[in-house]
Amino acid sequence: MTGGTERGPTKKTRLSAMQDGALIAGIVSAFALVLSVLFLARQTKESARQSVLANQLAGLQAKGEIYSTVDRILLQFLEFPHLRKYFYEGIEIPAAVEVGADRDVRDQVLTFAELFCDAIERGLDTYRSVEPAADFRSPMDTYARDIVEGSPAIRYLVQLHRGWWPNLEVWITLRSSS
């Protein structure tokens, strides 16, 4: 019987050692899992931060392009200063005539108006896409309002070509109803 008792503790010791090994392996695995989850959380947070920064940069670039477009139009007033009054002083566009200087001025005013309409429409769309949840008026909203109010030429062109500049149509509708 002595041999049987020796085997009993020996088996118990072996099982205990196997259990200890399994317990240690489980603890190591759990610790590795916790570290992996923490590392994944950190990576996710960093990825979200980088995504926000990339979106902000793209938004700034898009806004910069809009302002550059408007600036290029404004620079043209250095070459054609006589046209500025049709956009900032509320002067009506010259009447339609067949030939002459008035015809040239009318064509120039309408060309400038179309450039402004394109730039402002693109600007309003850009601000809305970059900051769709913003509950404030963007600088482009204010600029659009001021240009539409000060330029019969822009209002004329937008009304003449319904659907080309839907954002500007809204401004004109709002202006007419108030």
C-alpha positions in Angstrom: 0.0 0.0 0.0 2.8 2.2 0.5 3.3 2.3 -3.3 -0.3 3.3 -3.8 0.0 6.2 -1.4 3.2 7.3 -3.1 1.4 7.3 -6.4 -1.5 9.3 -5.0 0.5 12.3 -3.9 2.6 12.0 -7.1 -0.5 12.2 -9.3 -1.9 15.0 -7.2 1.4 16.9 -7.6 1.4 16.3 -11.3 -2.1 17.5 -11.7 -1.4 20.5 -9.5 1.6 21.4 -11.6 -0.5 21.0 -14.8 -3.2 23.2 -13.2 -0.7 25.7 -12.2 0.8 25.8 -15.7 -2.7 26.2 -17.2 -3.5 28.9 -14.7 -0.3 30.8 -15.5 -0.9 30.4 -19.3 -4.5 31.7 -18.8 -3.2 34.7 -16.8 -0.5 35.4 -19.4 -3.2 35.1 -22.2 -5.6 37.4 -20.4 -2.9 39.9 -19.8 -1.9 39.8 -23.5 -5.6 40.2 -24.4 -5.9 43.3 -22.2 -2.8 44.8 -23.7 -4.0 44.1 -27.2 -7.4 45.7 -26.4 -5.7 48.8 -24.9 -3.4 49.0 -27.9 -6.3 48.7 -30.3 -8.2 51.4 -28.4 -5.2 53.7 -28.6 -4.8 53.0 -32.4 -8.5 53.7 -32.9 -8.3 57.0 -31.0 -5.3 58.1 -33.0 -6.9 57.1 -36.2 -10.0 59.1 -35.4 -7.8 62.1 -34.5 -5.9 61.8 -37.8 -9.2 61.6 -39.7 -10.5 64.7 -38.0 -7.2 66.6 -38.9 -7.3 65.3 -42.5 -11.0 66.5 -42.9 -10.1 69.9 -41.3 -7.2 70.3 -43.7 -9.3 69.3 -46.7 -12.0 71.8 -45.6 -9.4 74.6 -45.3 -8.0 73.8 -48.7 -11.5 73.9 -50.2 -12.3 77.2 -48.5 -9.0 78.6 -49.7 -9.8 77.7 -53.3 -13.1 79.5 -53.0 -11.5 82.7 -51.6 -8.8 82.5 -54.3 -11.5 82.3 -57.0 -13.3 85.4 -55.5 -10.0 87.2 -55.3 -9.2 86.5 -59.0 -12.6 88.1 -59.8 -12.0 91.1 -57.6 -8.5 91.6 -59.1 -10.3 92.1 -62.5 -11.8 95.2 -61.1 -8.3 96.8 -61.3 -8.5 96.4 -65.0 -12.3 97.2 -65.2 -12.9 99.6 -62.4 -16.0 101.0 -64.1 -17.8 97.6 -63.5 -17.5 97.6 -59.7 -20.6 99.8 -59.2 -22.8 97.1 -60.8 -21.9 94.7 -57.9 -21.4 96.9 -54.8 -23.5 100.0 -55.4 -26.8 98.6 -56.7 -26.5 100.2 -60.1 -28.7 98.5 -62.7 -27.1 96.9 -65.7 -27.1 98.9 -68.9 -30.0 98.4 -71.2 -29.7 95.9 -74.0 -28.6 97.5 -77.3 -27.4 96.1 -80.5 -24.0 97.8 -80.8 -21.8 100.3 -79.1 -20.0 100.9 -75.8 -23.2 100.2 -73.8 -23.4 96.8 -75.4 -19.8 96.1 -74.4 -20.4 97.2 -70.8 -23.5 95.1 -70.5 -21.6 92.1 -71.8 -18.8 92.7 -69.3 -21.2 93.2 -66.4 -23.1 89.9 -67.2 -19.8 88.1 -67.6 -18.6 89.3 -64.2 -22.0 88.4 -62.7 -21.7 84.9 -64.0 -18.2 84.5 -62.5 -19.5 85.8 -59.2 -22.5 83.4 -59.3 -20.3 80.5 -60.0 -17.9 81.4 -57.2 -20.5 82.1 -54.7 -22.5 79.0 -55.5 -19.4 76.8 -55.2 -18.5 78.6 -52.0 -22.0 78.0 -50.4 -21.9 74.3 -51.4 -18.3 73.9 -50.1 -19.2 75.5 -46.7 -22.3 73.3 -46.4 -20.3 70.1 -47.2 -17.4 70.9 -45.0 -19.5 72.0 -42.1 -22.9 70.4 -42.6 -24.0 70.5 -39.0 -22.9 74.0 -38.4 -25.7 76.1 -36.9 -24.1 79.4 -37.9 -24.0 81.5 -41.0 -20.7 81.0 -42.8 -18.7 83.9 -44.1 -19.8 82.8 -47.6 -23.5 83.1 -46.5 -22.9 86.7 -45.5 -20.9 87.5 -48.7 -23.7 85.9 -50.8 -26.3 88.0 -49.1 -24.3 91.2 -49.6 -23.5 90.6 -53.2 -27.1 89.6 -54.1 -28.4 92.7 -52.3 -25.9 95.0 -54.0 -26.0 93.6 -57.5 -29.0 93.8 -59.8 -26.9 92.1 -62.4 -26.5 89.0 -60.3 -30.2 88.9 -59.5 -31.1 89.4 -63.1 -28.8 86.6 -64.3 -30.0 84.1 -61.6 -33.6 84.8 -62.5 -32.8 84.5 -66.2 -31.2 81.0 -65.7 -33.3 79.2 -63.1 -31.6 76.1 -61.7 -28.1 77.1 -62.5 -27.4 78.6 -59.1 -29.9 77.1 -56.6 -28.3 78.6 -53.5 -28.4 82.1 -55.0 -32.0 81.5 -56.0 -32.8 80.9 -52.3 -31.1 84.2 -51.4 -33.1 86.1 -54.0 -36.3 84.4 -52.8 -35.6 85.2 -49.2 -34.8 88.8 -50.2 -38.0 89.2 -52.2 -40.2 87.8 -49.4 -38.8 90.1 -46.7 
